[in-house]
Amino acid sequence: MATLTRSDVEHVALLARLGLTDGAPARVTSKAGTVEVPVEVTDAVMPGVISIPHGWGHDTPGLRLTVATAHAGTNSNLLADETLIDPLSGNAVLNGVPVELVAAERSADTPVVGS
């Protein structure tokens, strides 16, 4: 789930403008990729923050991982830009990734990754 903030009226209005409500599908896009996740609106994260619990994305067609496929989770690594390197550690930047958030346009029978 993408966990979005609702800490005050301004942020609730922003979510409404984006067409995002609890359980609604959202598309999160970075320079590197896109994932679709169900939305959970909460005041447990800072305004402007999108929190996507890391999953391994075991919902790829053809996998024979029955338990992992049933609990696939969202592969947030798909959003990581391989050109972003933390200058202090030299490691890849895997959080704090700039993203765009929009309501996902999809049919009722299209699964949401991570649901």
C-alpha atoms as a printed R data frame, in Angstrom:
    type eleno elety resid chain resno       x       y       z
1   ATOM     1    CA   MET     A     1   0.000   0.000   0.000
2   ATOM     2    CA   ALA     A     2   1.091   3.571  -0.575
3   ATOM     3    CA   THR     A     3   0.597   5.280   2.745
4   ATOM     4    CA   LEU     A     4  -0.268   8.951   2.311
5   ATOM     5    CA   THR     A     5  -0.659  11.640   4.926
6   ATOM     6    CA   ARG     A     6  -3.877  13.308   6.006
7   ATOM     7    CA   SER     A     7  -2.451  15.421   8.823
8   ATOM     8    CA   ASP     A     8  -4.569  18.487   8.060
9   ATOM     9    CA   VAL     A     9  -7.306  19.853   5.831
10  ATOM    10    CA   GLU     A    10  -4.863  21.099   3.162
11  ATOM    11    CA   HIS     A    11  -3.495  17.596   2.631
12  ATOM    12    CA   VAL     A    12  -6.951  16.018   2.592
13  ATOM    13    CA   ALA     A    13  -7.863  18.527  -0.121
14  ATOM    14    CA   LEU     A    14  -4.722  17.576  -2.085
15  ATOM    15    CA   LEU     A    15  -5.612  13.887  -1.901
16  ATOM    16    CA   ALA     A    16  -9.147  14.702  -3.029
17  ATOM    17    CA   ARG     A    17  -7.797  16.719  -6.004
18  ATOM    18    CA   LEU     A    18  -5.666  13.727  -6.954
19  ATOM    19    CA   GLY     A    19  -8.705  11.453  -6.676
20  ATOM    20    CA   LEU     A    20  -7.037   9.375  -3.964
21  ATOM    21    CA   THR     A    21  -8.985   7.747  -1.157
22  ATOM    22    CA   ASP     A    22  -8.445   4.744   1.111
23  ATOM    23    CA   GLY     A    23  -8.248   1.618  -1.015
24  ATOM    24    CA   ALA     A    24  -8.154   3.474  -4.332
25  ATOM    25    CA   PRO     A    25  -5.411   2.449  -6.768
26  ATOM    26    CA   ALA     A    26  -2.564   4.906  -7.286
27  ATOM    27    CA   ARG     A    27   0.242   5.013  -9.827
28  ATOM    28    CA   VAL     A    28   3.640   6.006  -8.425
29  ATOM    29    CA   THR     A    29   6.217   6.960 -11.064
30  ATOM    30    CA   SER     A    30   9.880   7.859 -10.772
31  ATOM    31    CA   LYS     A    31  12.574   8.453 -13.374
32  ATOM    32    CA   ALA     A    32  13.274   4.707 -13.252
33  ATOM    33    CA   GLY     A    33   9.853   3.068 -13.261
34  ATOM    34    CA   THR     A    34   6.216   2.841 -12.218
35  ATOM    35    CA   VAL     A    35   4.282   0.763  -9.697
36  ATOM    36    CA   GLU     A    36   0.584   0.629  -8.894
37  ATOM    37    CA   VAL     A    37  -0.444   0.344  -5.256
38  ATOM    38    CA   PRO     A    38  -3.614   0.609  -3.186
39  ATOM    39    CA   VAL     A    39  -3.802   3.802  -1.105
40  ATOM    40    CA   GLU     A    40  -3.975   3.905   2.693
41  ATOM    41    CA   VAL     A    41  -4.587   7.425   3.999
42  ATOM    42    CA   THR     A    42  -3.069   8.037   7.442
43  ATOM    43    CA   ASP     A    43  -1.567  10.721   9.666
44  ATOM    44    CA   ALA     A    44   1.339   8.419  10.614
45  ATOM    45    CA   VAL     A    45   3.710   9.870   7.982
46  ATOM    46    CA   MET     A    46   4.846  13.429   7.285
47  ATOM    47    CA   PRO     A    47   2.947  15.603   4.786
48  ATOM    48    CA   GLY     A    48   4.271  15.100   1.271
49  ATOM    49    CA   VAL     A    49   5.636  11.632   2.043
50  ATOM    50    CA   ILE     A    50   4.640   8.440   0.252
51  ATOM    51    CA   SER     A    51   5.545   5.270   2.134
52  ATOM    52    CA   ILE     A    52   5.556   2.011   0.203
53  ATOM    53    CA   PRO     A    53   6.381  -1.044   2.321
54  ATOM    54    CA   HIS     A    54   8.962  -3.070   0.436
55  ATOM    55    CA   GLY     A    55   7.836  -6.300  -1.146
56  ATOM    56    CA   TRP     A    56   9.656  -8.437  -3.626
57  ATOM    57    CA   GLY     A    57   7.126  -8.248  -6.451
58  ATOM    58    CA   HIS     A    58   6.670 -12.006  -6.617
59  ATOM    59    CA   ASP     A    59   3.562 -11.522  -8.703
60  ATOM    60    CA   THR     A    60   5.456 -11.757 -11.994
61  ATOM    61    CA   PRO     A    61   3.702 -14.209 -14.351
62  ATOM    62    CA   GLY     A    62   5.333 -17.642 -14.537
63  ATOM    63    CA   LEU     A    63   6.830 -17.736 -11.040
64  ATOM    64    CA   ARG     A    64   6.363 -20.991  -9.170
65  ATOM    65    CA   LEU     A    65   6.573 -19.485  -5.707
66  ATOM    66    CA   THR     A    66   3.104 -20.229  -4.380
67  ATOM    67    CA   VAL     A    67   3.416 -18.588  -0.950
68  ATOM    68    CA   ALA     A    68   5.480 -15.632  -2.171
69  ATOM    69    CA   THR     A    69   3.110 -15.052  -5.080
70  ATOM    70    CA   ALA     A    70   0.124 -15.016  -2.725
71  ATOM    71    CA   HIS     A    71   1.860 -12.281  -0.669
72  ATOM    72    CA   ALA     A    72   3.826 -10.548  -3.421
73  ATOM    73    CA   GLY     A    73   4.017  -6.992  -2.137
74  ATOM    74    CA   THR     A    74   5.151  -4.057  -4.224
75  ATOM    75    CA   ASN     A    75   8.700  -4.137  -5.544
76  ATOM    76    CA   SER     A    76   9.652  -0.564  -4.637
77  ATOM    77    CA   ASN     A    77  13.106  -1.154  -6.140
78  ATOM    78    CA   LEU     A    78  11.440  -0.578  -9.517
79  ATOM    79    CA   LEU     A    79  11.321   3.118  -8.534
80  ATOM    80    CA   ALA     A    80  15.034   3.339  -7.646
81  ATOM    81    CA   ASP     A    81  17.114   5.329 -10.135
82  ATOM    82    CA   GLU     A    82  20.387   3.478 -10.684
83  ATOM    83    CA   THR     A    83  22.154   6.788 -11.355
84  ATOM    84    CA   LEU     A    84  21.335   8.191  -7.888
85  ATOM    85    CA   ILE     A    85  24.190   7.407  -5.520
86  ATOM    86    CA   ASP     A    86  24.442   8.478  -1.879
87  ATOM    87    CA   PRO     A    87  27.603  10.628  -1.835
88  ATOM    88    CA   LEU     A    88  28.553   9.697   1.728
89  ATOM    89    CA   SER     A    89  28.269   5.907   1.465
90  ATOM    90    CA   GLY     A    90  28.503   5.322  -2.285
91  ATOM    91    CA   ASN     A    91  25.384   3.128  -2.058
92  ATOM    92    CA   ALA     A    92  22.369   3.285  -4.320
93  ATOM    93    CA   VAL     A    93  19.584   5.601  -3.160
94  ATOM    94    CA   LEU     A    94  16.675   3.298  -2.287
95  ATOM    95    CA   ASN     A    95  14.534   5.739  -0.301
96  ATOM    96    CA   GLY     A    96  13.805   9.413  -0.574
97  ATOM    97    CA   VAL     A    97  13.259   8.824  -4.306
98  ATOM    98    CA   PRO     A    98  11.435  11.673  -6.091
99  ATOM    99    CA   VAL     A    99   8.125  10.400  -7.479
100 ATOM   100    CA   GLU     A   100   4.919  11.563  -9.113
101 ATOM   101    CA   LEU     A   101   1.645  10.312  -7.676
102 ATOM   102    CA   VAL     A   102  -1.600  10.035  -9.653
103 ATOM   103    CA   ALA     A   103  -4.817   8.085  -9.384
104 ATOM   104    CA   ALA     A   104  -4.473   4.894 -11.416
105 ATOM   105    CA   GLU     A   105  -6.872   4.477 -14.303
106 ATOM   106    CA   ARG     A   106  -7.786   0.841 -14.500
107 ATOM   107    CA   SER     A   107 -10.650  -1.530 -15.006
108 ATOM   108    CA   ALA     A   108 -12.280  -3.358 -12.114
109 ATOM   109    CA   ASP     A   109 -10.624  -6.659 -13.102
110 ATOM   110    CA   THR     A   110  -7.062  -5.289 -13.197
111 ATOM   111    CA   PRO     A   111  -5.144  -6.325 -10.052
112 ATOM   112    CA   VAL     A   112  -3.242  -3.711  -8.066
113 ATOM   113    CA   VAL     A   113   0.321  -4.769  -7.307
114 ATOM   114    CA   GLY     A   114   0.817  -5.199  -3.586
115 ATOM   115    CA   SER     A   115  -2.829  -5.616  -2.722
